[in-house]
């Protein structure tokens, strides 16, 4: 009877050690997953900020170009109107 109790005790100890090892491995994997998710989240935020910066830069540049071109067209048309030339925009 004592041999079977010793065997059961050894079996329980091995089972406990395997459970602890599995929990430890799971914890390490979970930490790696959380670390990856956190780094990915930071990378996405950085990409969004960079994208917003370049989109804003493009919008400001395009707005400036359009404003300059519109000013030139309007000044030319106003000059044509003052001098009595054609009133059509297609000419």
C-alpha positions in Angstrom: 0.0 0.0 0.0 2.8 2.4 0.8 4.4 1.8 -2.7 1.1 2.7 -4.4 0.9 5.9 -2.2 4.5 6.8 -3.1 3.7 6.2 -6.8 0.6 8.4 -6.6 2.6 11.1 -4.8 5.3 11.0 -7.5 2.7 11.1 -10.2 1.0 14.1 -8.5 4.4 15.9 -8.2 5.2 15.2 -11.9 1.7 16.4 -12.9 2.2 19.5 -10.7 5.6 20.3 -12.3 4.1 19.8 -15.8 1.3 22.1 -15.0 3.6 24.8 -13.6 5.8 24.5 -16.7 2.8 24.8 -19.0 1.6 27.8 -17.1 5.0 29.4 -17.3 5.3 28.8 -21.1 1.7 30.1 -21.6 2.6 33.2 -19.5 5.7 33.9 -21.6 3.8 33.4 -24.9 1.1 35.7 -23.6 3.7 38.3 -22.7 5.1 38.0 -26.2 1.6 38.4 -27.8 0.9 41.4 -25.6 4.2 43.0 -26.5 3.6 42.4 -30.2 0.1 43.9 -30.0 1.4 46.9 -28.1 4.3 47.4 -30.7 1.9 47.0 -33.5 -0.5 49.5 -32.0 2.3 52.1 -31.6 3.5 51.4 -35.2 0.0 52.0 -36.5 -0.3 55.3 -34.5 3.0 56.5 -35.9 2.0 55.6 -39.4 -1.3 57.5 -39.0 0.5 60.6 -37.7 3.0 60.4 -40.6 0.2 60.0 -43.0 -1.8 62.9 -41.6 1.4 65.1 -41.8 1.9 64.3 -45.4 -1.8 64.6 -46.3 -1.8 68.0 -44.6 1.3 69.1 -46.4 -0.1 68.0 -49.7 -3.4 69.8 -49.1 -1.7 73.0 -48.2 0.6 72.8 -51.2 -2.3 72.0 -53.5 -4.4 74.8 -52.0 -1.6 77.3 -52.5 -1.1 76.2 -56.2 -4.8 76.5 -56.9 -5.0 79.9 -55.2 -2.1 81.2 -57.3 -3.6 79.9 -60.5 -7.1 81.2 -59.6 -5.6 84.6 -58.8 -3.8 84.7 -62.2 -7.0 83.7 -64.1 -9.1 86.2 -62.3 -6.6 89.1 -62.8 -6.4 88.3 -66.5 -10.2 88.2 -66.8 -10.7 91.4 -64.9 -8.1 93.0 -67.1 -10.0 91.7 -70.2 -13.2 93.1 -68.8 -11.6 96.5 -68.1 -10.1 96.7 -71.6 -13.4 95.6 -73.2 -12.2 92.2 -74.6 -14.2 89.0 -74.9 -16.3 88.0 -71.9 -16.1 84.2 -72.6 -13.9 82.1 -70.3 -13.2 79.7 -73.2 -11.4 82.3 -75.3 
